[in-house]
Amino acid sequence: MGWNVTARATAGSGDGRPSLLLLTPDYPPEHGGIQLMSRRLAESIDRFDVRVVALGGPAARELDRERPVSVRRVGGAGAPRAARNALLNAVAFGEALRRRPRAALAMHIALAPALAAVGRVLGSETAIIFHAEEITARPALAAFAARRAAASIAVSSYTASLIAATGATPARLRLIAPGVDIPHETAPLPWERPVILTVARLEERYKGHDTMIAALPLLLAKVPDALWVVIGEGSLRPALERMAAGNGVAHAIRFLGAVADDERDLWLRRTSVLAMPSRLPAGGLAGEGFGIVYLEPGAFGKPVLAGDAGGARDSVLDGETGLRVDPRDPLAVAEGLTRLLLDPELARRLGQGGARRAQELTWPLFAARVQETMLEGLERG
């Protein structure tokens, strides 16, 4: 398909590409799934001239100098998040008035007011990416965002169902799974003990660290030298450490805290399985929208164990790239881990399936699918 869009662009690059504003409250140097997705989109979209509008921070200026992406940072350090997001919306709309972009993409419903204004006032093609938790946390804003955006991009079928549950009926709903980085070095590294790895911030109980601790005594009865390595920091760590001591399994756990990407990758090469039995949390929040972390072990040829809930049903193909189990049942978690640790052929087969799936869901492919959605909208317009 060819797109005859450059002649209609009101602003863009010197090479004729239409301009695109990428609006995000979450962007490096902060860490997290949306931050990584925003960065990979900004770096990989190549058929638009991309300008990012994002919140700033102490290390942002140095990072932006190192990256080949045009970024407008919004300050307000120390202010509450809601106030900073309000300022971000205002600055984003002002940037749009100056640049008159052909397209605008919001990475979160927090930017829905600015996105809607850009579409209404400038006639720009607009799209918004939905994740999960924000939809149930702010259903009215999510419904507004889905109605006003020309394209609504859901990261999983679970997320798409949450959008539909708000009552919104977006004319153009697209399901586009997130991506994963393919590492340069994937060879396994030997380790003296079977390693189970979890990578997640210790802030949300639904990630399942507590279930892992409850499952460890059952697992250790079958695999006594197993080691659970926990990467991630957060306010739940002291309670988890106390729980581990109370269950008599502290000797089988290493809490590493936050680590650099290179160290995380070393542990992905050492591990036998990545485990995160994430569940749907109480209180109506949504849990995993997709779970990029479930794709990352596959890039190293390693299997995963996930909770059979939420977006993990899209990211983990049960029996093909990993095992999905009841995330509220420590026995089910222990049995799944025991199978993966004691059946090398099963672990190998699932790891190979994960490697194939990682190749199908790289960040450049994700970016290509997103920008194709935007370009199709420009073509229709």
N, C-alpha and C positions, 0 to 999 in steps of 0.2 A: 504494500500500500504506500502511496506517496502522499505527503502532506503539503499542501500549498498554503503555508501559514506565514512564512517570513514576510511576505509583502504586506500583510495586514497588521504586523506587529507595530505597536505604537512606540515600543522601546525594546532595545535588545543589544546584543553585542555587535561589534564592528563586522563580524563575519555573517551577519544576517539572522542569527538564531533569535527566536523570541525570548523575551525576558520572563523570568519566574522568580517570585518571592517565596522563600521557604520560611514559614513562621513557626517558631518553636520555643516553648518555655524550658525545654530540656536539651542541652547541648554541651559537648565537652568544653572545659575540662571536667565537668561533673560526670559521674559514672552512672550507668543504668541502661536498660534496654532501649528506651526512647532516645536517649542521648546517642547511643551507638547507631541506631537507625537513622537519626537525623544527619549525623556525620557521614554515614555511608551514602545516603541519598545525595547530599550536597557534593560529595566527591565523585559520584558515579554518574549522575545525570549529565549527559553530554549533548543533548539536542536542544537544550535551553541554556540561556545565560543566567546562572543562578546567583541570587543575592539572598543571604541568610539574615534574618532578624531574630536575635536571641538575647536572653538575659546574660549579663556580664558577671564577672567575678574577678578575684585577685589575680588568678593565673590566666585569664582569658586573653589578654592582649598578647602575651608571649606566644601562646598557642596559635593565635590567629596569624601571627607573623610567619609561623612555620608551615602553615597550610595554604594550599593553592585555591582557597575559597574566599569570596568576598563576604564579609560578615559585618553587620551593624549590631553593636552591643548596646543593651539598655541597662542602665545602672540601677540605683535604688538599693544598694547593698545594705543589709541590716533591717530593711523594711519587711513586714509580713509578706508571705508569698502571694496572697490575694492582691495586695497593693502593687507588688511588682508586676503581676500579670496584667492588672489594669493599665499600668504604665506601658507595658509591652504592647498591649492592644492599641493604645493611642499612638505610640511611636511607629508601629507597623502600618497603621493606616496613613500616617503622615509620609512614611517612606513610599507607600503605594501612590499617593498623590504626586509625589515628586517624580517617581520613576514610570508611572503608568504601565505596569507590567501586563503582558498578555495573559499571564496565569499566576495563580497564588495557591500554595499548598500549605495547609496547617497540619502540624504533627499531633495536635491535642485539641480537645474541645475548649480548652482555656482560651484559645485564639479564635473561637467561632465568631465573636462580635466583630473583630477586625476583618475576618474572612468574608462575612456576610456583607459588610460595608464595601469592601473592595469589589465584590461581585455586583452589588447594586449600583454603586456610583460610577465605577469605571467600566463595567461590563466585562471584567476579566473572567476567564475560565477559572473555576475554583474547585478544589478537592480537599477533603479532610480525611485523616487516618484515625480510625477508631481502634482501641486496644481492648479494654474490658472494664476494669474497675471504675474508670471515670464515668462510664455509662450508667451504672447503678448508683454511683455516688451522687450524680447530678443529672437525673433523667430528663428534666425539662430542658436543660441546656443541650444535652445530647440530642434530643428530638429536634430542637431548633437548628442545631448544626447539620443534622441529616437532611432536614427540609430545605435549608438554604444553600447548601453546597451542591454544585452541579454533579459532583461525583463523591460518593461515600466509599471509602476503602476500609474493609474489615480485614484484620490480620488472621482471622480463623472463622470457621462456620459457627463456632460458639459465640464469637463476638458479633457476627451478623445476626444471630438470634436475639442477642441483647438489644441491638439497635431496633429490631422489629418489635420487641416488647415495649418500647417507649411509645409505640403508636405511630412512629414515623414511617412513611412510605417513600423513601428516596427513589427518584426516577432512575438513578444509575447507581446501583450498589455493586461494587466489585470486591471479590475475595482474592486477596493477594498475600500469600504467606511471606513472612519476613525471611531474611537471609542469614548467612553464616560466613565467616572468614575461613578460607582454606589455608591452613598453615603450610609453611615451607618445609618443616621437618615434622614428620609424623611417626617416625620409628619408635616402637615401644621402648621404655627404659626399665630395666630390671629393678625390682624392689624386694627387700627381704621379707615382706609380708603382703598378703592380698590386701589391696587398697580399694576402699569405697570412697568416692569423692562427692561432696556437695558444694555447689557454688551458688551462694545467694546471700543477700544482706540479711542480717539477723534483726529484722524489724517487723516482719509480717508473720504471725503465727501460722497462717495457712500454708506456709512453705513446707511444713512437715518435719522440722528438726525434732520436735517433741516425739513424734511417732517413730522417728529413727532411733532415738534413745530408748524408747520402750521396746523396740524390736531387737536391739543389740544383744540382750541376754539370750534370746532365742537363737539368734544367728551364731553367737559365740559358742553355744553348745554343739554346733555342727562344724563351725570354722573357727577354732579357738584363737588363731593368730590373726584374725581379720583386724584391719585398722580403718577407722572412719576419719577421714581428713575433711575438715570444714573450713572452707574459704569464705570470708565475709565477716563484716563487723556490724555491730548494732546494739541497741538497748536490750535485746533479749539474751545477750550472751551470759550475763551473770546467772540468770535463772536457769538457762540450759546447762551451765556448768554445775550448778547445785543439783539439778535433776540427774545429771550423769553420775555424780558422786553418790547420790541416794540410791541409784539403781546398780551401783557397783560396777560401772563400765567406764569410768574415767580413764583407766589405763589403756583403753582401746580407742581413744579419741584424741585427735590433735586439732585444737582450734587455732588456726593460723592468722585469723583476722583478715584485713584487707591486704592484698598482695598485688604486685605489678603483673601485667599481662604475661610477661615472659615466664614468671614463676608459676602462674596458673597453668600455662601451657605445659610446663615440665610435669606438673601433677597430672594433667590429662594424659600425658605419655606414660606415666607410672601406674595410673589407676587401672583397676580391672573393670569397674563399672561406675558410672555416675548415677547417683540416686537422689531424687527429690520428690517424695510422695506428697506433692502439693494437693490441697483439697479446696473445696468451696468454703469460704469462711462464713461464720455466723454473721448476722446483721445485714444480710442482703448484698454485701459486696461480692465482687465477681471472681476474685482469684486470678489465675493465669489466663491472660488473653490468648497467648500462644505458647510462650516459653522458649525463647531463643536459646537458653542454656541447654535445652534438650538436644539441639542440633549440634552443638559444639563438640561433644564427645565423638559423634559420628564422623566428623572431619578427621579424627585421629583413629578411626576404626574401632571405637569402643562402644559397647552397648549401654543402654540406660534403663533405669527403673523409675517409673513415673506414677503419679496418682491417676486413676481412671476418672478424671473429672476436668471440666472446663476445656481450655484451649489445648491441653496436653493431648486430647483425643485427635487433634489435627497434627501436632508436632511429632508425636511418638506413634508409629505404626506398630500396634501390638503384634508380637510374633515376627515382625520384619526388621525393626530397628531397635526394639527393646521390649520390655514387659510393662504393661499397665496393670496396677493392682488397686484394691480398695485402699485409699489413702488414710482411712480412719482405723484400719485394722493392723496392729503391729504384727500379728501372726502372718497375715498376707504379705506384708513388707519383708519380714524375715524369710519366709519361704521363697519369695521371688529372688532375694539376694543370694540365698543359699543355692538356688538353681544356677544362677549366673556365675557364682564362684566355684562351684564343684562340677560344672559341666562345660569344659573348655570349648567343645564343639559348638554348643548353643551360643556361648558368648562370642565366639569367632563369627558365626553366621550372622548374628544380630549386628555385630560391629561392621561387617561388610555391607549389610543392608543400610546401616547408618551412613557409611561412607558414600554409597551411591546416592542416598537422599541428600546429603550435604552438597554434592555436585549439582543436584537439581535445584537447590535453593541458595545459591550464592548471592551476595549483596549486589553485584552488577546485574544479575538477572532480575532481582527484586526492583532495582532502580529502573531497568528497561521496561518492566511491566507497569510501574507507576507512571513513567513519562509517556508511555504509549496511551494510557488512559487519558492523560492531559491533552496529548496531541489529537486524539480522537475527538475530544470535546472542541478543540479549536477548529478541526475540520468541519464538524457539524455547524459550528457557529458562523 
